[in-house]
Each structure stands twice: as structure tokens, then as C-alpha cells.
Amino acid sequence: MLPRSGQMRIEIRPAFDEAVMAAELPVRKAAAKMLTLLQSLDLPQLWVHPGLNFEKLHGMIEPATGQQLFSVRVTGSARAVTCLLSGPTIVLVSLHVQHDKAYRR
């Protein structure tokens, strides 16, 4: 399914998908809700959406692409680690149920 004009594409890496499937039901439901929300946003909306708390992870780079990594809130404690590609595309790289672990290198 192609995004409407202005909307972002979403790419899901296997590590993110596997972590969601292994997570408890509330986290799985929250991840599904986050995906639905991401599908409705364009890039400027992503940066300012108060519920997602999209933020740069300073000094952290995605090894496969060399892209800057960012964090997106899934639940109060769970975060998705993402990167942005041109297009615009948001790549869901990994999921961390305890968000402090998402920021470790």
C-alpha cells in the first residue's frame, strides 16, 4: 500500500517485529496503535507529536545504513528505536520494553 502524498512510509526490521511478537500483550497493542498513528502522520507532524516523543539519540548510528537513530514512545516504559530514510521513510529498527536500555550503545 502506497502512502498518500506527504505521508511517511514505514519499514519494519526483523528485530523490531520479533521483539513486538515476544512482548507482553499491552506492549503489542501499544505497538499496533503506534503503527496506526505513524501511518497517519507526515514528517513535520512526527517531529511535534506530543504522544510519540520523537527524539534524536545523540551519538547513536544505525549500523546497516549509517543513519542517525531516534526514539519513539510505544508505552510509558517501551521505546522503538528508529531511523529516517529519504522518501520520507521511518524505519522501525528495534523495540526496547525498558526504555533506559534503548539508549545504551
N, C-alpha and C positions, 0 to 999 in steps of 0.2 A: 504494500500500500504506500503510495507516494504522499508525502506531506503536502498540505495546501501551501500556497505561496506565503513565505515568511515563517512558516513553522519549521521546527528542527526535525531532523531525522534522529532516530535513536538506534544505536548499535549496542548489542549486549554481548560482552565477552563471556566465554565459558565459566571463568572463575566467579563472576557475578551470579550467573544463573545457578551454578552449583551451590553457592553459599545461600541463595534465596531458598532453594529446594531443601537444604539441610536445616534452615532456621525454623524456629517455632512459629505456629500459626499467626500470632499477631504481627510478627515481622513480615511474614509472607504477604499478609493482607495489606500492610502498610506499603510494601514494595510495589504491589499491584496498583495501589492508589497513587503512589508517586509516579509510576509509569504513565498512568492515565493523565495525570496533571502535566507531565512533561510533554505529552503529545499535543496538549492544547496551547502550549506556550511558544513564543518566538524567543530569539536570543536576548533582546533587551528585557523582556519580561522575566526570563530566568534569573538575570542578574539582580533584580529588585524584588522578587517574590519573597514575602516575609516568612512563609511556611517552609520553604526549601532551604533557606540559609546557605545559598550557594557561595562558597568561598575558596579562594586560592590556597593551596597547600604549599607554602613558601619553601623553595629549595627541593621540591619533590617532582620528579620527572617520570613519565610512563616509559618503561624500558623498550617496549616494542616500537613505539612511534617517536620517542623523544619529546613528546608534548608535555606541557605543564599539567600537573594534576590539580584537581579541585575536589571539594567535598560537597555532598548534597545530603540534607537531613532526610532520613527514612522514618525514624521514630525518635523519641526523646533521647535514646541512647545509641541507636543504629545509624550509621552513615554509609553512603555509597561513595566510592572513590571514582571520579570521572575524569575524562579529558575532552577537549573540544577539537574537532577537526573542521576544516573548511566545508562549506556546504549549506548551512551550518549543521553539523552532526555532533550530538553528545554521545560519548562512548561510556557505557557503564562498565568499569574495569573490575571492581571488586566490591564486596559488601562486608562491613565490619559491624557486628552486633554491639560490641563495646567500642564506642567511637574513639576513645583515647588510643586504642590500638591502631586505628586507621592512620594516625599521624606519625607512627614510628617508621623509621626507614629500614 
